Amino acid sequence: MNTKIYFDNAATTALCSEALEEMLPYFQQHYGNPSSIHSFGRTAKAAVEKARKIVAGALHCSTSEIFFTGSGTESNNTILKGAVQYLGVQRIITSAVEHHCVLHSAEFLQSTGTELQLVKVDALGRPDIQHLEILLSNSSKKTLVSLMHANNELGTITDIKAVGELCDKYGALFHSDTVQTVGYFHINLQETKAHFISGSAHKFHGPKGTGFVFIRGGTLTQPLLHGGAQERNMRAGTENVAGIVGLGKALQVAVDNIPDNREQVYHLKQYAMQQLTELLPGVAFNGDTSAEGSNYKVLNVLFPFHPKAELLLFNLDMAGIAASGGSACSSGSEKGSHVLMAIGADPTRKAIRFSFSKYNTKAEIDRLISELVKLFAPAKTSATTV
């Protein structure tokens, strides 16, 4: 039987061995509560602070600006809801292609009285910077702009430096969901004028259930969760020490190897595009696929019409190949993608997101292509005999 192949790394990634090794002692040996003042607690606290220092170093910010959370979703909720409730934000500008944890939070806030405006996006999923400036210039309301760094379904990159400069010009707060890019791109918060960004360990080969939020000094909001003084009063609840340790180690490994990983993974993406184009006539790609404008691990493929296209994900899974039919967090659902609708993708054709990692190989791409060619082979007709 063929070994299973995993091409859904934008949804979650395999835990790297370095992170696992670093985490193990914190399950049974160093199990103290970081809030305790005895030696067990101090050991756990030191591990949490070591991880915080790694994150701050990777992002070029202060350790006092990093707060650990349970996920990227929690981080994004903390910022959007905290900005409205505690920072006086009266208007949120975002886009129709954001992750649901941003869109649904913004829609909830709209239902409670916050103004919500959507910046236009082009056919590749990029926000229209000129339209953003028009929106920013047309109101004196305190505004939070929330635009993701790389789209989780398309891979299209947003120029967050340019967005940050524009927000600075008009006195708006800027939040970017960087869950898909932390650990894959160098993010320098000394150069990028973002007030808030978010990350999630399981996207860069760390453990699930651990994330972080960057809150620039001077824009401190209030916690989403209440009940304790953990994370310098910003996130109540006993810290997931092992998870935070794993986050720190996984991020360190990822950032140290960005150039090599980028070359390897983008080569796989280019190879997949080349083979698909040559061997499956009519195939197309959603989003920006250029080296400069895309997340090198994500490839969203629009397949030609075929009787088997609707069951494509199912057939690939039966062949031992995992991929996603839309948003990572809706991979078990066949509902239409809000992202593909927003960019005007052909709704009658099947789209699948393949997302690669450093653990994938060219041989796995070859097997994927082979399975797709078989699935899209012309239907055989039986000969009629007289």
C-alpha positions in Angstrom: 0.0 0.0 0.0 1.3 3.5 -0.9 2.4 5.7 2.0 -0.1 8.5 2.7 0.8 12.0 1.4 -0.1 15.2 3.3 -0.6 18.4 1.2 -2.7 20.4 3.7 0.0 22.3 5.6 -1.9 25.5 5.5 -4.5 23.8 7.8 -1.9 22.4 10.2 1.6 21.0 10.1 3.4 18.0 11.6 5.2 18.7 14.8 8.9 19.0 14.2 11.1 16.6 16.2 13.1 19.5 17.7 9.9 21.0 19.2 8.8 17.6 20.5 12.1 16.9 22.2 12.0 20.4 23.8 8.5 19.9 25.1 8.7 16.4 26.6 10.3 17.3 30.0 7.5 19.8 30.6 4.8 17.1 30.7 6.3 15.0 33.6 9.5 16.6 35.0 8.9 20.3 34.9 5.2 20.4 35.5 5.0 23.4 37.8 2.5 26.2 37.5 4.4 29.3 36.2 2.5 31.5 38.7 3.8 29.5 41.7 6.8 31.0 43.5 8.5 27.7 44.4 11.2 26.1 42.3 8.8 24.1 40.2 7.0 27.2 39.3 10.1 29.2 38.6 11.4 26.5 36.3 8.2 26.6 34.3 8.2 30.4 34.3 11.7 30.5 33.0 10.7 28.2 30.1 7.8 30.5 29.2 10.0 33.6 29.2 12.7 31.8 27.1 10.0 31.1 24.4 8.8 34.8 24.6 12.4 36.0 24.0 12.6 33.7 20.9 9.4 35.1 19.5 10.4 38.7 20.2 13.8 38.1 18.6 12.2 36.6 15.5 9.9 39.5 15.0 12.3 42.3 16.1 10.2 43.6 19.0 10.3 43.7 22.8 9.4 40.7 24.9 6.9 43.0 26.7 5.0 43.2 23.4 4.4 39.4 23.1 1.5 37.6 24.8 0.8 33.9 24.6 -2.7 32.7 23.7 -4.4 29.5 22.9 -4.6 30.0 19.1 -4.4 32.5 16.3 -8.2 32.7 16.4 -8.1 33.8 20.1 -5.4 36.3 19.2 -7.4 37.9 16.5 -10.6 38.0 18.6 -8.6 39.6 21.4 -7.4 42.4 19.2 -10.6 43.2 17.3 -12.9 43.1 20.3 -10.4 44.8 22.6 -9.8 47.6 20.2 -13.5 48.4 20.1 -14.2 47.9 23.7 -11.1 49.5 25.2 -9.3 51.6 22.6 -12.2 53.6 21.3 -12.4 52.1 17.8 -15.6 53.0 16.1 -14.9 51.6 12.7 -13.3 48.5 11.3 -12.0 48.2 7.8 -11.2 44.7 6.6 -11.8 42.7 3.4 -14.1 39.9 2.2 -11.2 37.4 1.9 -10.1 37.5 5.5 -10.1 34.4 7.7 -13.5 33.8 9.4 -12.1 34.5 12.8 -11.6 38.1 11.6 -14.7 38.4 9.5 -17.0 36.9 12.0 -15.6 39.0 14.8 -16.0 42.1 12.7 -19.6 41.2 11.9 -20.3 40.6 15.5 -18.9 44.0 16.4 -21.0 45.5 13.6 -24.1 44.0 15.2 -23.3 45.9 18.4 -22.9 49.2 16.7 -19.4 49.3 15.2 -19.2 50.5 11.6 -17.8 47.9 9.2 -16.4 48.7 5.8 -14.8 46.3 3.3 -11.9 47.3 1.1 -12.1 46.1 -2.5 -9.9 43.2 -3.5 -8.7 42.4 -7.0 -9.0 39.1 -8.9 -5.9 37.7 -7.2 -7.2 38.6 -3.7 -5.0 41.7 -3.1 -6.6 44.6 -1.3 -7.0 47.8 -3.4 -4.6 50.2 -1.6 -6.2 53.2 -3.4 -9.7 52.2 -2.2 -8.2 51.7 1.3 -6.9 55.3 1.3 -10.3 56.6 0.2 -12.0 54.8 3.0 -9.4 56.0 5.5 -9.7 59.6 4.4 -13.5 59.7 4.4 -14.2 59.5 8.1 -12.8 60.9 11.3 -13.9 57.9 13.3 -11.2 56.0 15.1 -10.4 53.1 12.9 -8.9 49.7 13.0 -7.7 48.2 9.7 -7.4 44.4 9.7 -5.8 42.8 6.6 -4.1 39.5 6.6 -0.5 39.1 5.4 -1.1 36.0 3.3 -4.4 34.6 2.4 -4.9 31.1 3.8 -6.8 29.8 0.8 -5.1 31.6 -2.1 -1.6 32.3 -0.8 -1.7 35.9 -2.1 0.5 38.2 -0.2 -0.6 41.7 1.0 2.1 44.4 1.3 1.7 45.0 5.0 4.4 47.6 5.0 2.5 49.7 2.5 -0.8 49.2 4.5 1.0 50.1 7.7 2.4 53.3 6.2 -1.1 54.3 5.0 -2.7 53.6 8.4 0.1 55.7 10.0 -0.7 58.6 7.7 -4.4 58.6 8.7 -3.9 57.8 12.4 -5.6 54.3 12.1 -4.6 51.3 14.1 -3.4 48.3 12.0 -3.8 44.7 12.7 -2.5 41.9 10.5 -3.4 38.2 10.7 0.1 36.7 10.1 -0.8 33.2 11.1 0.2 31.8 7.6 3.5 33.7 7.4 5.2 33.7 10.8 8.1 31.3 10.4 8.0 31.4 6.6 8.9 35.0 6.0 11.1 37.4 7.9 8.8 39.9 9.7 10.5 42.9 11.1 8.2 44.9 13.4 10.8 47.7 13.6 10.1 48.3 9.9 6.4 47.4 9.6 4.0 49.8 11.2 1.6 47.2 12.6 0.1 47.7 16.0 -1.0 44.1 16.3 -0.1 40.8 14.6 -1.0 37.2 15.5 0.6 33.8 15.2 -0.2 30.1 15.8 2.3 27.4 16.6 0.7 24.6 14.6 1.1 26.5 11.4 5.0 26.4 11.6 5.5 22.8 12.9 4.8 23.6 16.5 2.0 22.1 18.7 -1.7 22.8 18.5 -3.4 24.9 21.2 -0.7 27.6 21.4 -0.5 31.0 19.8 0.6 34.5 20.4 -0.3 38.1 19.8 2.0 41.1 19.3 0.7 44.3 20.9 2.8 47.3 20.2 3.8 49.3 23.2 1.4 52.2 23.9 -1.6 50.4 22.3 -2.2 47.9 25.1 -5.8 46.8 25.1 -7.6 44.7 27.8 -7.9 40.9 28.0 -10.5 38.8 26.2 -10.4 36.3 29.1 -10.7 37.4 32.7 -9.9 35.5 35.9 -6.2 35.7 36.5 -3.1 37.8 36.2 -1.2 35.6 33.8 0.5 37.1 30.7 0.9 40.4 32.6 -2.8 40.6 33.1 -3.5 40.1 29.4 -4.6 36.5 29.3 -6.2 34.7 32.3 -5.6 31.0 32.7 -2.7 28.8 33.6 -0.1 28.9 30.7 0.2 25.9 28.4 3.9 25.6 29.3 4.8 22.6 27.1 2.9 24.2 24.2 4.6 27.5 24.7 8.0 25.8 24.9 7.2 23.9 21.6 6.1 27.2 20.0 9.4 28.8 20.8 11.5 25.9 19.6 9.5 25.4 16.4 9.7 29.1 15.6 13.4 29.2 16.2 14.0 26.2 13.9 11.7 27.7 11.2 13.2 31.2 11.2 16.8 29.8 11.2 16.0 27.9 8.1 13.7 30.2 6.1 16.0 30.6 3.0 16.5 26.8 2.6 12.9 25.9 3.3 11.7 28.6 1.0 13.8 27.4 -1.9 12.8 23.8 -1.3 9.1 24.4 -0.9 8.7 26.9 -3.7 10.5 24.5 -6.0 7.9 21.9 -5.2 5.1 24.4 -5.9 6.6 25.4 -9.2 7.1 21.8 -10.2 3.5 21.0 -9.3 2.3 24.0 -11.4 4.4 23.0 -14.4 3.2 19.4 -14.3 -0.5 20.3 -13.8 -0.3 22.8 -16.7 1.4 20.3 -19.0 -0.7 17.2 -18.2 -4.1 18.6 -17.3 -5.4 20.9 -20.1 -7.7 23.6 -18.8 -6.3 23.8 -15.3 -5.9 27.2 -13.8 -4.7 28.8 -10.6 -6.5 31.0 -8.1 -4.6 33.9 -6.5 -1.1 35.2 -7.1 1.3 32.4 -7.9 4.4 34.6 -8.5 7.6 34.2 -6.4 7.2 37.8 -5.0 3.4 37.9 -4.5 2.5 34.6 -3.0 3.0 32.4 0.0 5.3 29.8 -1.4 3.6 26.9 0.4 0.1 27.4 -1.0 -1.3 26.5 -4.4 -5.0 26.9 -5.2 -5.9 24.9 -8.3 -9.0 25.4 -10.4 -9.7 22.2 -12.3 -11.4 21.7 -15.7 -14.9 20.4 -16.0 -15.1 16.6 -15.5 -17.7 14.1 -14.3 -15.4 13.2 -11.4 -14.5 16.7 -10.4 -17.1 17.1 -7.6 -15.7 14.0 -5.8 -12.1 15.0 -6.4 -11.2 15.5 -2.8 -12.8 12.2 -1.8 -11.0 10.3 -4.6 -7.7 11.9 -3.6 -8.3 10.9 0.0 -9.1 7.3 -1.1 -5.7 7.4 -2.9 -4.0 8.4 0.3 -3.5 12.1 -0.6 -4.8 14.8 1.8 -5.7 18.3 0.5 -8.3 20.9 1.2 -11.4 22.1 -0.7 -11.4 25.6 0.7 -10.6 27.3 3.9 -8.3 25.3 6.2 -10.8 25.5 9.0 -13.7 24.2 6.8 -11.8 21.4 5.1 -14.5 18.9 6.1 -17.2 21.1 4.5 -18.2 21.3 0.8 -19.8 24.8 1.3 -18.7 27.4 -1.2 -15.6 29.4 -0.3 -16.2 33.0 0.7 -12.7 33.8 -0.6 -13.3 32.4 -4.1 -16.6 34.1 -4.3 -15.0 37.4 -3.4 -12.4 37.2 -6.2 -15.0 36.1 -8.7 -13.6 32.6 -9.3 -15.7 30.3 -11.5 -18.2 28.8 -9.1 -19.0 25.9 -11.4 -15.4 24.5 -11.4 -13.8 22.6 -8.5 -11.0 24.3 -6.6 -8.6 22.5 -4.4 -5.9 24.0 -2.2 -2.6 22.1 -2.0 -0.2 23.4 0.7 3.3 22.1 0.9 6.0 21.8 3.7 9.6 21.0 4.1 8.7 17.4 4.7 7.2 17.0 1.2 9.1 15.6 -1.8 9.1 15.7 -5.6 8.2 12.1 -5.6 5.0 12.9 -3.7 4.2 15.6 -6.3 4.7 13.0 -9.0 2.2 10.7 -7.3 -0.3 13.5 -6.9 -0.1 14.3 -10.6 -0.4 10.6 -11.6 -3.5 10.3 -9.5 -5.0 13.5 -11.0 -4.2 12.4 -14.6 -6.0 9.1 -13.9 -9.0 10.8 -12.4 -9.3 13.2 -15.3 -8.8 10.6 -18.0 -11.5 10.7 -20.7 -14.4 8.4 -19.8 -14.2 5.1 -21.7 -17.0 4.2 -24.0 -17.8 0.5 -24.6 -17.8 -0.6 -28.2 -21.1 -1.7 -29.7 -21.1 -5.1 -31.4 -23.6 -6.2 -34.0 
